[in-house]
């Protein structure tokens, strides 16, 4: 369905849209990058040139490759310039009505064969597609930020999406050197669903006063082997993004308690303390700020790790139980999408399902909250003495 001559359209010239455009252009496609904001478009073009120049200086690409990539990208501010595209990837604000409006307009301009994709991280592909007269050609292609570096792309068919479209998109994105996984159109897909406890359980432990945020971050890095702690990562992502994704997933799952957002993070958002981008979040990033030292108590650290890690494993098991994705795709997504030390289901086998079920049962009994309910699949594995691999 796609060839090297296929023109790729990208809507939205922010960091994500520009990154996707660069990836496609590097793979030899002509790319049309659209934004209705001319200043944003000019900024994107300038940033891309600077980014590519840095790659040249580091010896990662040649000057010739730099010129080739830039020549492949057209920067436009008229939707009609997307009319010849074979695939258009929308990467704009996470607002369902705005996305639906854009897709409705696109359908009037493109050929019947053009595939329309959304880079949404948490909104329903089926709902976006319902704005189109041909919902069968609408699909989710969720890249991770920065798109030029992060290898994972979640492929999300809507209810009406044809298998031909899914296969064509997988083949294309694979050819760009990305790692693809297929996921059902459920809130958060794989990564943003399974990863919620990394933040929410860390926030719960912090709010209860069991450990400070510095200690929680230390434990998850030094004991569990994660590259960043939950509070560092939330600050890096930005609370205007991370909190909103949590709230969206919680709302779309009909206010399931296990996805419930934390008030401490909401207050930061309300205060405008968005993390690194604003200079303050859970941590203070001002030049003269003094960081508090973590309490490097191994026993407290192990308690923190068990709670967060076992909740992550529980969610991964539930994602498999509900057939959102395959076992291999779930583990691959968490390693390639958010740099987890290993796949959570493989990790469950190493730790032992018995231990995980025992600890989760203790949490459920103590708190008497539905957020700690155990996945039926973990229970089945416990009863039948099964492993995931």
C-alpha positions as CSV (number, residue, x, y, z in Angstrom):
1,X,0.0,0.0,0.0
2,X,2.9,2.3,0.8
3,X,6.0,3.0,-1.3
4,X,9.1,5.2,-0.9
5,X,7.1,7.7,-3.1
6,X,4.2,7.8,-0.6
7,X,3.8,11.3,0.8
8,X,3.4,11.5,4.5
9,X,1.4,14.3,6.1
10,X,1.8,15.5,9.7
11,X,-0.6,17.9,11.4
12,X,0.9,19.9,14.3
13,X,4.4,21.3,14.3
14,X,5.1,20.9,18.0
15,X,7.8,18.6,19.4
16,X,5.9,15.4,18.6
17,X,4.7,16.4,15.1
18,X,8.1,17.7,14.1
19,X,9.8,14.6,15.5
20,X,7.4,12.3,13.5
21,X,8.1,14.4,10.4
22,X,11.8,14.0,10.8
23,X,11.5,10.2,11.3
24,X,9.5,9.9,8.0
25,X,11.8,12.2,6.1
26,X,14.8,10.3,7.3
27,X,13.2,7.2,5.9
28,X,13.2,8.9,2.4
29,X,9.5,10.0,2.3
30,X,8.4,13.4,1.2
31,X,6.7,14.9,4.2
32,X,4.2,17.8,4.4
33,X,4.2,19.3,7.9
34,X,1.1,21.4,8.6
35,X,0.3,24.0,11.3
36,X,-2.2,26.8,11.1
37,X,0.1,28.9,13.3
38,X,2.7,30.4,11.1
39,X,5.0,31.4,14.0
40,X,4.9,27.8,15.4
41,X,5.7,26.5,11.9
42,X,8.7,28.8,11.5
43,X,9.9,27.8,15.0
44,X,9.6,24.1,14.1
45,X,11.6,24.6,10.9
46,X,14.3,26.5,12.8
47,X,14.4,23.9,15.6
48,X,14.7,21.1,13.1
49,X,17.7,22.7,11.4
50,X,19.4,23.2,14.8
51,X,18.7,19.6,15.8
52,X,20.0,18.2,12.5
53,X,23.1,20.4,12.7
54,X,23.9,19.0,16.2
55,X,23.6,15.5,14.7
56,X,26.1,16.5,12.0
57,X,28.5,18.0,14.6
58,X,28.3,14.7,16.7
59,X,29.0,12.7,13.6
60,X,25.7,10.9,13.7
61,X,24.6,12.0,10.2
62,X,26.5,13.6,7.4
63,X,25.9,17.1,6.0
64,X,24.6,15.4,2.9
65,X,22.0,13.5,5.0
66,X,21.1,16.7,6.8
67,X,20.3,18.4,3.5
68,X,18.4,15.3,2.3
69,X,16.1,15.3,5.4
70,X,15.4,19.0,5.2
71,X,14.7,18.8,1.5
72,X,12.1,16.1,2.1
73,X,10.0,18.3,4.5
74,X,7.6,21.0,3.3
75,X,6.3,23.4,6.0
76,X,2.7,24.5,5.1
77,X,-0.2,26.3,6.7
78,X,-3.0,25.3,4.4
79,X,-4.8,22.0,4.9
80,X,-5.2,21.7,1.1
81,X,-1.5,21.1,0.8
82,X,-2.1,17.6,2.4
83,X,-4.4,16.5,-0.5
84,X,-1.8,14.2,-2.1
85,X,-0.8,12.4,1.0
86,X,-1.1,8.6,1.4
87,X,-0.9,8.8,5.2
88,X,-1.7,11.7,7.5
89,X,-0.7,11.6,11.2
90,X,-2.4,14.1,13.4
91,X,-0.3,15.3,16.4
92,X,-2.2,18.2,17.9
93,X,-3.9,19.0,21.3
94,X,-5.4,16.2,23.2
95,X,-9.0,17.4,22.7
96,X,-11.5,15.0,21.2
97,X,-13.7,17.6,19.6
98,X,-10.8,19.4,18.0
99,X,-9.4,16.1,16.6
100,X,-12.8,15.1,15.2
101,X,-13.2,18.5,13.5
102,X,-9.8,18.1,11.9
103,X,-10.5,14.6,10.6
104,X,-13.9,15.8,9.2
105,X,-12.1,18.5,7.2
106,X,-9.3,16.2,6.1
107,X,-11.8,13.7,4.6
108,X,-13.0,16.4,2.2
109,X,-9.5,17.0,0.8
110,X,-7.7,13.6,0.6
111,X,-8.2,10.6,-1.7
112,X,-10.4,7.7,-0.6
113,X,-7.2,5.6,-0.2
114,X,-5.5,8.0,2.2
115,X,-5.1,6.6,5.7
116,X,-5.9,9.0,8.6
117,X,-4.0,8.4,11.8
118,X,-4.0,10.0,15.2
119,X,-1.0,10.2,17.6
120,X,-3.3,10.5,20.6
121,X,-1.9,9.0,23.8
122,X,-5.2,8.4,25.5
123,X,-8.3,9.3,23.5
124,X,-10.6,6.8,21.7
125,X,-9.6,6.1,18.1
126,X,-13.1,4.8,17.5
127,X,-14.6,8.1,18.7
128,X,-12.2,10.1,16.5
129,X,-13.1,7.9,13.5
130,X,-16.8,8.4,14.1
131,X,-16.4,11.9,12.7
132,X,-15.5,10.4,9.3
133,X,-17.7,8.9,6.6
134,X,-15.0,6.2,6.1
135,X,-14.0,5.3,9.7
136,X,-12.5,2.1,8.4
137,X,-9.4,4.0,7.3
138,X,-8.8,5.7,10.6
139,X,-6.1,4.3,13.0
140,X,-4.0,5.3,16.0
141,X,-0.2,5.6,15.6
142,X,1.0,6.6,19.0
143,X,4.7,7.6,18.9
144,X,6.6,8.4,22.1
145,X,8.5,11.6,22.9
146,X,11.0,12.3,21.6
147,X,9.8,10.5,18.4
148,X,13.3,10.6,16.8
149,X,14.8,8.6,19.7
150,X,12.1,6.5,21.4
151,X,11.7,3.3,19.4
152,X,8.1,2.3,20.3
153,X,4.9,3.0,18.3
154,X,1.6,1.7,19.5
155,X,-0.7,0.8,16.6
156,X,-4.4,1.1,17.6
157,X,-7.2,0.0,15.3
158,X,-10.6,1.4,16.0
159,X,-13.7,-0.7,16.0
160,X,-14.2,-0.1,12.2
161,X,-10.5,-0.1,11.1
162,X,-9.8,-2.8,8.5
163,X,-7.0,-5.4,9.0
164,X,-5.5,-4.2,5.7
165,X,-5.0,-0.8,7.1
166,X,-3.4,-2.2,10.3
167,X,-1.0,-4.4,8.3
168,X,0.0,-1.6,6.0
169,X,0.7,0.8,8.8
170,X,2.7,-1.8,10.8
171,X,4.8,-2.6,7.7
172,X,5.4,1.1,7.0
173,X,6.3,2.0,10.6
174,X,8.6,-1.1,10.9
175,X,10.4,0.1,7.8
176,X,11.1,3.4,9.6
177,X,13.2,1.4,12.1
178,X,10.5,1.6,14.9
179,X,9.3,-1.1,17.2
180,X,5.6,-1.7,16.8
181,X,3.0,-3.2,19.1
182,X,-0.7,-3.8,18.4
183,X,-3.2,-2.8,21.1
184,X,-7.0,-2.6,21.5
185,X,-8.7,0.8,21.5
186,X,-9.0,1.0,25.3
187,X,-8.1,4.0,27.5
188,X,-4.3,4.5,27.7
189,X,-3.7,1.7,25.2
190,X,-0.8,-0.4,26.6
191,X,1.9,2.0,28.0
192,X,-0.3,4.8,29.5
193,X,-2.5,2.2,31.1
194,X,0.1,-0.1,32.5
195,X,2.3,2.7,33.7
196,X,-0.3,4.5,35.8
197,X,0.7,2.8,39.1
198,X,4.3,4.0,38.6
199,X,3.0,7.4,39.4
200,X,-0.2,6.8,41.4
201,X,1.2,4.3,43.9
202,X,4.3,6.5,44.3
203,X,2.0,9.5,45.0
204,X,0.0,7.4,47.5
205,X,3.1,6.4,49.4
206,X,4.3,10.0,49.4
207,X,0.9,11.3,50.6
208,X,0.8,8.8,53.4
209,X,4.2,9.9,54.6
210,X,5.7,6.4,54.3
211,X,8.6,7.8,52.3
212,X,9.7,11.2,50.9
213,X,9.7,11.8,47.1
214,X,13.5,11.8,47.2
215,X,13.5,8.4,48.9
216,X,10.9,6.9,46.6
217,X,12.9,8.1,43.5
218,X,16.1,6.7,45.1
219,X,14.5,3.3,45.8
220,X,13.0,2.9,42.3
221,X,16.4,3.7,40.7
222,X,18.9,2.1,43.0
223,X,16.9,-0.9,44.1
224,X,14.5,-1.6,41.3
225,X,16.8,-0.4,38.4
226,X,14.5,2.2,36.8
227,X,16.3,5.0,34.9
228,X,14.2,7.7,36.6
229,X,12.1,7.8,39.7
230,X,8.4,8.6,39.5
231,X,8.7,12.2,40.8
232,X,11.6,13.0,38.5
233,X,9.7,11.5,35.6
234,X,6.5,13.3,36.4
235,X,8.4,16.6,36.5
236,X,10.2,15.8,33.2
237,X,6.9,14.9,31.4
238,X,5.1,17.9,32.9
239,X,2.1,17.8,35.1
240,X,0.0,19.5,32.4
241,X,0.6,16.3,30.5
242,X,1.1,13.5,33.1
243,X,-1.8,14.5,35.3
244,X,-4.2,15.1,32.4
245,X,-3.4,11.6,31.0
246,X,-4.1,10.1,34.4
247,X,-7.4,12.0,34.7
248,X,-8.4,11.0,31.2
249,X,-7.7,7.3,31.7
250,X,-9.6,7.4,35.1
251,X,-12.6,9.2,33.5
252,X,-12.7,6.9,30.5
253,X,-12.6,3.8,32.8
254,X,-15.8,5.1,34.5
255,X,-13.8,6.4,37.5
256,X,-12.2,3.1,38.3
257,X,-10.5,3.7,41.7
258,X,-7.2,2.0,40.6
259,X,-6.7,4.9,38.1
260,X,-7.7,7.7,40.5
261,X,-5.5,10.8,40.2
262,X,-3.7,12.3,43.3
263,X,-4.7,15.6,44.8
264,X,-1.0,16.5,45.5
265,X,-0.3,16.4,41.7
266,X,-3.5,18.3,40.9
267,X,-2.5,21.1,43.3
268,X,0.9,21.5,41.5
269,X,-1.0,21.8,38.2
270,X,-3.3,24.4,39.6
271,X,-0.4,26.4,40.9
272,X,1.3,26.3,37.5
273,X,4.2,24.2,38.9
274,X,4.4,22.0,35.9
275,X,7.9,20.5,36.5
276,X,11.1,21.2,34.6
277,X,9.4,23.3,32.0
278,X,8.2,25.8,34.6
279,X,11.2,25.6,36.9
280,X,9.3,24.0,39.7
281,X,7.2,20.8,40.2
282,X,7.7,18.3,42.9
283,X,11.3,19.5,42.8
284,X,12.7,23.0,42.6
285,X,14.8,23.6,39.5
286,X,16.0,27.1,40.2
287,X,19.8,27.6,40.0
288,X,20.3,28.0,43.7
289,X,17.9,25.3,44.8
290,X,19.2,22.7,47.3
291,X,18.0,19.2,46.8
292,X,17.1,17.1,49.9
293,X,19.0,13.9,50.3
294,X,16.9,10.6,50.2
295,X,16.7,8.4,53.3
296,X,18.7,5.5,52.0
297,X,17.0,3.0,54.3
298,X,17.0,-0.4,52.5
299,X,13.9,-1.7,54.3
300,X,11.9,1.4,53.5
301,X,13.2,1.2,49.9
302,X,12.2,-2.4,49.5
303,X,8.7,-1.6,50.8
304,X,8.4,1.2,48.2
305,X,9.6,-1.0,45.4
306,X,7.3,-3.8,46.2
307,X,4.2,-1.6,46.3
308,X,4.9,0.2,43.1
309,X,6.3,-2.8,41.2
310,X,3.6,-5.2,42.2
311,X,0.9,-2.7,41.2
312,X,2.6,-2.4,37.8
313,X,2.7,-6.1,37.4
314,X,-0.9,-6.4,38.5
315,X,-2.0,-3.9,35.8
316,X,0.1,-5.6,33.1
317,X,-1.5,-8.9,34.0
318,X,-5.0,-7.3,33.8
319,X,-4.1,-5.8,30.4
320,X,-3.3,-9.3,29.2
321,X,-6.3,-10.8,30.9
322,X,-8.6,-8.4,29.1
323,X,-6.8,-9.1,25.8
324,X,-5.8,-5.6,25.2
325,X,-2.5,-6.9,23.8
326,X,-0.4,-10.0,23.7
327,X,2.0,-11.0,26.5
328,X,5.0,-10.2,24.3
329,X,3.7,-6.8,23.1
330,X,2.8,-5.7,26.7
331,X,6.4,-6.5,27.9
332,X,7.9,-5.0,24.7
333,X,5.9,-1.8,25.0
334,X,7.0,-1.2,28.6
335,X,10.7,-1.7,27.8
336,X,10.8,0.2,24.5
337,X,8.1,2.9,25.3
338,X,9.1,3.9,28.9
339,X,12.5,2.3,29.4
340,X,11.5,-0.2,32.1
341,X,14.4,-2.4,33.2
342,X,12.5,-5.5,31.9
343,X,9.1,-6.7,30.9
344,X,6.7,-6.7,33.8
345,X,5.3,-10.2,33.1
346,X,8.7,-11.6,32.8
347,X,9.6,-9.8,36.0
348,X,6.5,-11.4,37.6
349,X,7.9,-14.9,36.8
350,X,11.3,-14.0,38.3
351,X,9.8,-12.7,41.5
352,X,7.2,-15.4,41.8
353,X,3.4,-14.9,41.4
354,X,2.9,-16.3,44.9
355,X,4.8,-13.4,46.5
356,X,3.0,-10.8,44.3
357,X,-0.5,-12.2,45.1
358,X,0.4,-12.4,48.9
359,X,1.6,-8.8,49.0
360,X,-1.4,-7.4,47.0
361,X,-3.8,-9.4,49.2
362,X,-2.2,-7.7,52.2
363,X,-2.7,-4.3,50.7
364,X,-6.3,-5.1,49.7
365,X,-7.1,-6.4,53.2
366,X,-5.4,-3.4,55.0
367,X,-6.9,-0.6,52.9
368,X,-10.2,-2.2,51.9
369,X,-10.0,-0.3,48.6
370,X,-10.9,-1.5,45.2
371,X,-7.7,0.1,43.8
372,X,-5.8,-2.9,45.2
373,X,-8.0,-5.6,43.7
374,X,-5.9,-8.5,42.2
375,X,-6.2,-9.3,38.5
376,X,-8.1,-12.5,37.9
377,X,-5.2,-13.7,35.7
378,X,-2.7,-13.3,38.6
379,X,-5.1,-15.3,40.8
380,X,-5.4,-18.0,38.1
381,X,-1.6,-18.3,37.8
382,X,-1.4,-18.4,41.6
383,X,-4.0,-21.2,41.9
384,X,-2.7,-23.2,38.9
385,X,1.0,-22.5,39.7
386,X,1.5,-21.1,36.2
387,X,4.1,-18.7,34.9
388,X,3.6,-16.1,32.1
389,X,6.5,-17.5,30.1
